[in-house]
């Protein structure tokens, strides 16, 4: 799996929603995430961070970001992106499903990662365990026309079983997020842990 994603690193940002090179697409993601995250500086763990686009965006918004990805070439690109944007987001090679990180986080974010994991329940357990009381799990996922992905109706109950509150919101109609109109299933699931 590492080799597969390493091979994708050079062209990964070519997709409008991966590289966020278009101002409108970048603004759409900033608006979406700002509406979800606590006020900056929140401590955010970006699991399966890829080339670090969302992590860098959140760091620019004032959050304390740490990213983890299995593919070393993705992490190299993420670090270069952080330097280019002059932000202090930290990216490292590691298992997105079981991140070896210190401390707990206000937010754990995964975009288009869950569908590719070998053990989704274990990953969800790990991520929820990394959240502070009242912390927020944010999953952006989809079920694509290629047949790859995970349906929201299948993922939502798994998040509901692990969090105090969980909601699903369709993102399919928001072309600004994707840079193009889409017809497949794209969605956002948020789950908040119990406050003590």
PLY file of the C-alpha trace (Angstrom):
ply
format ascii 1.0
element vertex 196
property float x
property float y
property float z
element edge 195
property int vertex1
property int vertex2
end_header
0.00 0.00 0.00
2.86 2.37 0.81
4.31 1.91 -2.69
0.94 2.60 -4.30
0.52 5.93 -2.51
4.18 6.86 -2.99
3.65 6.43 -6.73
0.66 8.81 -6.55
2.56 11.60 -4.78
3.80 13.45 -7.86
0.34 13.83 -9.42
-1.84 13.68 -6.31
-2.38 17.44 -6.14
-3.58 17.59 -9.74
-7.12 16.77 -8.57
-8.86 20.06 -7.69
-9.92 18.89 -4.21
-6.47 17.45 -3.44
-4.23 20.38 -4.30
-6.75 23.17 -3.66
-4.92 25.27 -6.23
-8.10 27.02 -7.34
-9.02 29.89 -5.02
-12.73 29.04 -4.96
-12.07 25.40 -4.09
-9.60 26.37 -1.37
-12.08 28.89 0.06
-14.86 26.26 0.04
-12.74 23.87 2.13
-11.67 26.66 4.48
-15.30 27.66 5.00
-16.44 24.06 5.54
-13.74 23.27 8.09
-13.91 26.62 9.88
-17.59 25.98 10.47
-16.75 22.67 12.17
-13.55 23.25 14.14
-13.29 24.90 17.53
-11.64 28.33 17.62
-7.93 28.38 16.81
-5.59 27.22 18.02
-7.14 23.76 18.20
-4.85 20.74 18.26
-5.62 18.84 15.02
-4.42 15.41 13.90
-4.72 14.93 10.12
-4.63 11.15 9.58
-3.77 9.96 6.10
-2.70 13.54 5.39
-1.42 12.85 1.87
0.40 15.89 0.52
-0.71 17.94 3.52
-3.11 20.28 1.75
-5.79 20.33 4.46
-3.22 20.34 7.25
-1.47 23.36 5.77
-4.81 25.10 5.22
-5.75 24.56 8.87
-2.32 25.74 10.04
-2.83 28.92 8.00
-6.09 29.36 9.91
-4.14 29.27 13.18
-4.51 25.64 14.26
-1.77 23.42 15.69
-1.59 20.66 13.07
0.13 17.32 13.02
-0.22 15.00 10.02
0.49 11.30 9.57
0.67 9.33 6.33
1.97 5.89 5.39
3.70 7.08 2.21
7.08 8.80 2.67
6.80 10.69 -0.65
3.43 12.10 0.39
4.98 13.27 3.65
7.91 14.86 1.79
5.42 16.84 -0.28
3.45 17.82 2.82
6.59 19.12 4.53
7.58 21.07 1.41
4.10 22.57 1.25
4.30 23.64 4.90
7.66 25.32 4.25
6.31 27.03 1.13
3.33 28.42 3.03
5.51 29.25 6.06
3.38 27.37 8.58
4.40 25.17 11.47
2.38 22.09 10.53
4.31 18.90 11.34
4.06 15.84 9.09
5.50 12.39 9.66
5.45 8.90 8.21
3.19 6.55 10.13
0.12 4.35 10.11
-2.99 6.50 9.70
-5.14 3.78 11.25
-2.98 3.56 14.37
-1.05 6.82 14.67
1.91 6.70 17.06
1.49 10.20 18.42
1.83 11.78 21.83
-0.98 13.47 23.67
-4.59 14.01 22.73
-6.23 16.18 20.15
-9.22 18.49 19.89
-9.88 17.21 16.36
-9.01 14.11 14.37
-9.53 14.69 10.64
-9.52 12.09 7.87
-10.35 12.86 4.25
-10.81 9.95 1.85
-8.89 7.61 4.13
-11.42 5.34 5.85
-12.39 3.49 2.66
-8.77 2.40 2.11
-8.07 1.09 5.63
-7.76 -2.66 6.25
-9.50 -2.47 9.66
-12.00 0.38 9.86
-13.39 -0.42 13.34
-9.89 -0.53 14.86
-8.96 2.77 13.20
-12.11 4.46 14.49
-11.37 3.16 17.99
-7.82 4.49 17.79
-8.91 7.91 16.54
-11.61 8.35 19.17
-9.11 7.35 21.87
-6.86 10.21 20.69
-9.58 12.82 21.25
-9.94 14.97 24.34
-13.34 14.85 26.10
-15.72 16.71 23.82
-13.28 16.27 20.92
-14.40 16.11 17.32
-13.91 13.37 14.74
-14.28 14.65 11.15
-14.52 12.15 8.31
-14.85 13.23 4.69
-15.63 10.15 2.63
-17.45 8.93 -0.42
-18.61 6.08 -2.57
-17.38 6.84 -6.05
-18.61 5.92 -9.52
-15.62 3.56 -9.79
-17.15 1.36 -7.09
-14.45 2.28 -4.57
-15.26 3.94 -1.28
-17.62 3.45 1.62
-21.26 4.45 1.78
-22.32 6.96 4.40
-25.10 4.67 5.58
-22.47 2.03 6.39
-20.00 4.35 8.11
-22.38 6.48 10.18
-23.49 3.66 12.56
-19.84 2.86 13.28
-19.19 6.46 14.30
-22.44 6.62 16.29
-21.30 3.55 18.26
-18.10 5.33 19.32
-19.17 8.92 19.94
-21.79 10.77 21.96
-23.23 12.48 18.88
-22.73 11.81 15.18
-24.18 13.39 12.06
-23.92 12.82 8.32
-24.10 15.64 5.79
-24.08 15.18 2.01
-21.41 17.13 0.14
-22.24 15.85 -3.34
-24.10 18.97 -4.46
-21.32 21.37 -3.43
-19.29 21.55 -6.65
-17.03 24.22 -5.15
-15.50 21.60 -2.83
-14.55 19.31 -5.69
-13.73 21.83 -8.40
-16.28 20.12 -10.66
-19.86 18.92 -10.42
-20.03 15.35 -9.09
-22.74 12.70 -9.23
-21.29 10.13 -6.84
-21.79 10.00 -3.07
-19.58 12.40 -1.12
-20.28 13.23 2.49
-19.08 14.45 5.83
-19.53 12.61 9.12
-18.77 14.34 12.39
-18.77 12.66 15.77
-18.16 14.32 19.12
-16.91 12.45 22.18
-18.62 12.72 25.54
-17.66 15.73 27.60
-16.62 14.91 31.16
0 1
1 2
2 3
3 4
4 5
5 6
6 7
7 8
8 9
9 10
10 11
11 12
12 13
13 14
14 15
15 16
16 17
17 18
18 19
19 20
20 21
21 22
22 23
23 24
24 25
25 26
26 27
27 28
28 29
29 30
30 31
31 32
32 33
33 34
34 35
35 36
36 37
37 38
38 39
39 40
40 41
41 42
42 43
43 44
44 45
45 46
46 47
47 48
48 49
49 50
50 51
51 52
52 53
53 54
54 55
55 56
56 57
57 58
58 59
59 60
60 61
61 62
62 63
63 64
64 65
65 66
66 67
67 68
68 69
69 70
70 71
71 72
72 73
73 74
74 75
75 76
76 77
77 78
78 79
79 80
80 81
81 82
82 83
83 84
84 85
85 86
86 87
87 88
88 89
89 90
90 91
91 92
92 93
93 94
94 95
95 96
96 97
97 98
98 99
99 100
100 101
101 102
102 103
103 104
104 105
105 106
106 107
107 108
108 109
109 110
110 111
111 112
112 113
113 114
114 115
115 116
116 117
117 118
118 119
119 120
120 121
121 122
122 123
123 124
124 125
125 126
126 127
127 128
128 129
129 130
130 131
131 132
132 133
133 134
134 135
135 136
136 137
137 138
138 139
139 140
140 141
141 142
142 143
143 144
144 145
145 146
146 147
147 148
148 149
149 150
150 151
151 152
152 153
153 154
154 155
155 156
156 157
157 158
158 159
159 160
160 161
161 162
162 163
163 164
164 165
165 166
166 167
167 168
168 169
169 170
170 171
171 172
172 173
173 174
174 175
175 176
176 177
177 178
178 179
179 180
180 181
181 182
182 183
183 184
184 185
185 186
186 187
187 188
188 189
189 190
190 191
191 192
192 193
193 194
194 195
